[in-house]
Amino acid sequence: MKLRYQFWLYPSAPQRTMLAEAFGCARIVFNDALRARQDAYRQGAMRPTAAELSKRFVTDAKKTDERHWLDDASAVVLQQSLRDLETAYSNFFASGNGTRKGPRTGPPKFKKKTSRQSIRFTANARFSITEGGALRLPKIGDVKIRWSRRLPSAPSSVTVVKDTSGRYFASFVVEAEDKPLPELDLDETETGIDLGLSTYAVLRGRKVSSPKFFRRHGRAGRGTRLRRRPGAGRRGVPRGADRQVRPAAALLPPGQRGRAHLDRP
């Protein structure tokens, strides 16, 4: 079976610029192909195939003055962007005719620069993990990555993601062996749970203390509100008079901020 492992990325300033260019190239190719399919639908023409879209918006577009900068990004990244569009349409049609389970899926939408950005490198792109533990990406370089666990096998693809808070992640797809869980002996695994007031539960003589997460989260929530509204809680200060506008990354918990950066326009 296939599993996905996600890790933090810490690109340098030049690498963030190159990633921003790669995100933009993939976004432009996706939007151009989506616009072409929408125009064909409105005109009642045959929908363009994946090969036609690839030739028109990748191969031929690189030769024009308006899209010559597409050559700065990896060709695999652009092809995967077109494949994402095909997958989005397939899910939309399958959801409409009832062959796809789950909530109904809408048609693909145009990607925005201010939303979540992602590019995908497959094995054909020849990405690799260096001996020093860095992630080597084509036309990007060796990007620092924080490994929190080992990969069970060699990854087949990696998706570089930048969220709206400016954080970078690397999501690997690996093949793992599907091992069934050992069978349980009901005679040995039977247990009783005794819920109490002084302790949350008692399991075979082992006491489990109450987590008290409601009280802890309540205090943290009030502190967050006071930080967002510095004027709150002080007499003589109108509500919201000295409210500060802070970026989304500054509102994250300290442990999740990492090295969040915002790309310059």
Disulfide bonds with the S-S distance in Angstrom:
none
